[in-house]
Amino acid sequence: MNARELIREVNRRNAVLAWTGWLHVALLVLFVVFALLDGRTVTGVNPWLKPAKFAVSIAVYTLTLAWFVAYLSHYRRTVRFIAWGTAFVFVGEMCCIISQAARGVPSHFNISTAYDASVFGMMGMLIAFNTLLVLITLLLFFFGKTAPLPPACLWGIRLGVLLFLLASIEGMAMINNMGHTVGQPDGGAGLPVVNWSTRAGDLRVAHFLGFHALQILPLAGYVFSRWRSEAVRRRAVAFVFALGLVYFMIFSLLFLQASHGRPLIAWL
């Protein structure tokens, strides 16, 4: 399947989620242009870096979800609710992030004025709603009727959605901390692009890893189920479970590391 065919297939599987993803790809290009033209900084970085990172994350998530929900064709109304709900959440969240970037102030954990607090509160409600949508998706894949899939692929999706849900819940630790950095204020020295702190613990590391279980574990299930070796194919589900367990352990260790104020760079 070439790139054009892949795009057509994603659009066919769920147009609402697919076009939400393509919208954020277009926004990413716009944010890169803005970053080149805007010399301001917010918490030590260009104000358009955060919208750009969120655009990438949202595009990857919605396009992945568009692919997966096609396997839930027996639940058309529920899938429609999930798709439109997800589009509403992320378009709304991106509007909040853009408005704060344009003002040159932090979008997250910013309650310095009534307006800033209302924007942060709105994003919190949107993400809470999305967490509910993810939970519904998880329950459908675990207990509902799905389209025929190799068992390893199905378990890859199930475990990927489960870890994604745990990463969403882990975001509550950032809210309780009123920041993603543990031990120092947000901002300061960080790794290139992702800007994860190199001076203190950063809860975004585990958050990032958990989110991308949604792509890694289903892809692993697909690879194991199509492996040339018959012995590997017979044990494909076991391999997916083992990978999922290792993934969860790394996710947990990264969370504990950040919670104790230790930067990721300390492991390298």
N, C-alpha and C positions, 0 to 999 in steps of 0.2 A: 504494500500500500504506500503510494507516494504522498507527498505533503498535501497536494490538492485533494486527493481522495480522502485523506485523514480529516481534513477540515470539513469536507462535505458530510462525512460520517458523523462527526461530532455534532454538526448542525442538525442532522437528521434525528439523532438520538434525543436531543432536547434543545429546541431552538432558544428558549428563554435563557437557560443557563449558558448556552454557547455564546449568544450575543452579549450577555453580561461579561463573559470572559473576553471577547474581542473588543468590547468597549474599553476595558481596562488595559488591554494591549495598546490601543490608540492613546489612552491617557498617559501611559508610560512614556511614549515618544514625546508627548507634550511636556511632561514634567522634566525630561532631560533637557529640552530646549529652555524651559524656564530656569533650570539650575545653571545653565551656561550664561544666562543673562542677569541672574540675580546674585549679587555679591554679599547678601546678608547671611548671618548664621543664627541658628537656634540650637541651644545646648551644644554649641561647638561645631555644628555641621550645617550645610546648606539647608534652608527650610523645605526645599523640594525633594530632599533625599527620602524623607519618610513617606510622602505620597507615592514616590516612585517604587519604594520597596513594597508598600501595600498594594500597589497596582499589579506588581509581579505576583505577589502571594494570592491576591483575589483571582487573577486570571487563571493561575494554575489550579486553584481550588475549584472554581466554577466549571472549568473545562473538564476536570477529572470527574466531578460530580455528574456532569452532563453525560459522560460515558457510562457511568455506573447505574444511574437511575433507569436507563433503558432496560435493565434486567428485571425491573419491578413493574413490568407492563400490566400485571394483574391489578395494580392499584393506581389507576390513572388519575383519579381525583386527588389522592394523597400525594402522588408525584407532582401533580400540578401545583398543589399547595406548597410543597417543598421548593419547587423551582421558583415560583413567583415570590415566596417568602425570602429565599436566599438572595434573589435579585434585589428585592426591596432593602434587605439588610445592608448589602455591600454598596449599593448605589448611595444609600443614606449615609453610611459610614464614610465613604469617600468624599461626599459633599462636606461633611464635618471636618475631615482632615484637610481638604483643599482650603476651606474658609480660614482655618487657623494658620496654615502655611502662608496664605496671602497676607494675613495680618502680622506674620513674623513672630508668632508665639507657639509654644508647644500645644499639640492637640490632646495628648494623653497626660493624665495625672495633673492637669492644670485646673486649679480651682481658685486662682488669684482674683478673679472677678466673677460676678453673678453670671455673665454671659459665658465665660470660660467653663464655669462649673456646669452650666446647662448643656453645653456642647459635650463635655466629658460624660455627663449623665446620660445624654441621648445615645452616645456610642455604647455605653454600658448596657442600656436596655436593648439596643439592636443586637449586640453580641449574645446577650442572654437568650433572646429569641432564636438566634441562629443555633445556639447550643441545643435548644429544644428540637429544632429541625434535624440536627445531626442525630439526636437520640431517636427520633422517629425513624430516620433512615436506618440506623443500627438495628432497631427492633424488627423492621421489615426484612432486613437481610438475615437476621438470626432466626426469626420465627415465621416469616411470610413465605409465600411461594415465589420463587425466582425463575427466570428463564434458564434453560439447561446450560450449565457451566461445568467445566472440570472441577472436581472437589477442591483441588489446591487453589484454583483461581477464586472460588467462592470464599474459602477460608482466608485467603489473602485480603479480599475486600472486607470481610467481617473484622479481622484483626486490625486492618488499616483504619477502618472507621472507628473502632474502639479506641485505638491509640490517639487518633485525632480528637475524639471526645475528651480523653484524659488531658490532652494538651490544652483544649479549650477551658477545662475546669482549672488547670494549672494557672491559667491567666488570672484567676481570682487571687492568687498569691501576689501578683503584681499590684492589684487594686488594694489589697490589704497593706502592702508595702508603700503604696502611693508612688511607685516607681519601679523600673525594671532592674535597677542596680541595687545591690545589697552591700552596705558598708560604706558607700559614698553616694553623693548626689548623682542623678543622671547627668550624662555628658562626660567630657574629659577624654582621655586617651582610649582608643578603641581599635579593634581589628579593621582592616580595610573593607569598605563597602557595607558590611553588616554592622560595623561600629560596636560590636560586643566589647564590653569593658575589659581592658588589660590591667586594671588596677584593683578591681573588686568583683564580687560575684555578679553575674548577669543572668536573670531568669529567662531572658529571651532565647538562650541557647537550647534549653530543654523544650521550650515552646516551639521553636523552629523544627527540632528533630521530631517531636510528636506530630506536628502538622504533616510532615512529609512522609510519615508512615503510610499515609493515604495513597501515595504513588509507589513507594518502595515495596511494600508487602504484596499488593496485588500483582505488581510486575514480577516479583519473585515467584509467586504462585503460577503465573503464566509460563515463566521460564522452566520451572521444575516440571510442570505438567507436559512440556514439549521436549524435554531432554532426550538426547539420543539413546542414552542408556535405559533399558527397561527397568533395571533395579532402581534407578533414581525416580522414574515415573511412578513406580509402585509405592515409593515412600515419599512422594511429593508433599502430601499433607503433613506428614511428620516433619519434613524439612521446613515447611512454612511455619508450623508451630514453634520449632526450635528457633528459627530466625525471629519470630515475633517475641519470644521470651527474651532472647538476647537484646533485641531492640528495646523492650520495656525496661530491662535492667540498666542499659546505658542511659535511657531517658531518665530513670529514677536517680541514677548516680549524678547525672548532670544537674538535676534539680537540687539534690542535696548539696552538691559542690557549690552551686550559686547561693543557696540558702545560708551557707556558712561563710559567705563573703569571699570565696576563692574564685579568681578568674579562670576562664577556659585555658588561657595561655600557660597556666601553671602545669597543665598536663602535657604540653608539647615539648 
